[in-house]
Amino acid sequence: MVELIKLNREWFDSIFVSIKPWSVARLASHKEVWVRCYVLPISLWNKDCFARVVGETTTLISIDNATLLWENLQYARLKIRLEIDRYVRVAKKMKINDHLLSIFIIEEFSVFTFDQCNGSHNNYESSHSISSSETYVQQSVFSVGSGEEERAAGLRRNSG
């Protein structure tokens, strides 16, 4: 690789700011995944509420088009950013606009499809975004962890 770079130095310099050898320290610390949010009333389907429901340890990235357009009312489909070693499988009780709810959030594991490549999801900045009256959320007791224990147990079973 060093020889290739030397032979094409001008081209590499025009494309890359710097080239450094790979190391474990350069691994990604976060990932983006799709999750399904169940039992959240449709009247609360808005960016602010979704961001609060997914929690403080994750970041809401986008909202699926089918959710924005209310094409699928069984669950809200959201893209979130979280630590790479985390798995999302959460049941939590939340008080939202004076209603106590048990909300379930589960990470999707699907095969990448052509539709996903063509952008079947949309950012919440879309003109089709859903609005609602002011939403306030109070989080209470978590009834299920985020799945690290199950994931770690699965990894131990598969490696042994």
N, C-alpha and C positions, 0 to 999 in steps of 0.2 A: 504494500500500500504506500509505503514511504517513497518508493521509486516512481509509482504512478503519480503521486502528488508532485514530485520534483519535475517530472516530464511535462506536467500540465499546470504548473504553478499559477500562471496568469488566469486560467479558467477557474481553478479552485478559489483563488482570491476574489474573483468577481462574484462567486456564488456564496461562499461561506465567510463569516466573520472570523471564525477560528475553528480549528480541527484539533480535537484532543482525544486521546485513547479512552475507550469505554472503561468504566469502573462501576462497581456495585453502588458507589455513592451517587451515581447518575440515574438510578432507578426512579420511576415516577412514584410520588407519595400519595397521589389521589387518582380516582377513576370516576368516570361518568357512567351511570346505569339508569335504566328505566325501572320505575317502581309503580305498583298499583296501590291506590289508596281507596280502601273500602269503608263504607258506612258514614261517609261525610255527606250530609244533606246537600242536594244540588243548589239550594239557595245560598250555600256558603262557598260555592266553586268560584273562587277568584284568586288572583295572584298572591295577594297578601295572606289570605287564609292558607293556601297551599304552602307557602314559604314557612309559615309558623308551624303547620302540622308536620312537615318533614323534619323539623327540629333545628336546634342550634349547632349540631355537629355536622350538618350537611348544608349544601347550598342548592336552592332551586335553580336549575339551568333553563328548562323550558317546559312547556305544557303541550301535550300531544294534540294534534288537530281534532281528532275524534272527541277529545274532552272539551276543547274550545267550542266545537260546533254541537255539542250534546248528542253526538251520534251513538255513543255508548254510555248508558247511564248506570251500568253495573258498578263501575269504579272509575276513578280519575287516574289517568296515566301521566306520570311526571318524570322528567329527567332530572337527576340530582347528581351532585358531586360529593364524594365522600372519600375517606382514607382508603387506600388500596387494599388493606387487609381486613376491611369490614364487610359484612354481609347484612342486608337489611331484611329483617323479619321481626316486626315490632307490633305489639298491641298496646295501645295506651289510652288511658282515660283522659279526656280533655273537656274543659268547660269552654264552650264557644257560644257567645251571645246568650248567656244564661241557660244553655242546654248542656247537660252532661252526656258525653258521647264516648263510646268505646270505638276507637278508630284502629284499623288494621292497615299496615303498610308492608308490602311484600315485594322484594326485588324480583324482577323478571329474568328468566334465563331462556333466551330464545335464540334461534339461529338467525343470523343476519340475512335480511331479505332484500330483494330489489326495491321494494317500496320504501324501506328505510333509507336506502341509498338515494332515492329520488326526493327525499325530504317530505315524507308523509307526516312528520311531526312539524311543529311550528313553535316559534318563540312566543312568549307571552306578550311581546310587544305588538303582536298582530292586530290588525283592524277587526279581527273576529273575537277579540278577547272578551271574556265574560266579566261582567261587573256585578257588584252587589252592594248593598248598603254597608256601612262601616262594619268591619269584623274585628272582634277582639277575642283572643284565645288565652286561656289559662290552662297550663298543663298540670296534670296531677300524677298519680302513681303509675309507673310502668309495670305492666303485668307480665311482659315477656321481654327478654334481653334482645340485643341486636343480632344474635345468631353466631357470635364468635365461638361460643362453646360447641355448638353443633358442627360448625365448619372445621374447628380444630379436631374434633373427634373423628369426622369424616376423613380428614387428611391423615390422622394416625392410622385409621383402619386401612386406607388405601396404600400407605407406605409399608405396612407390616405384613 
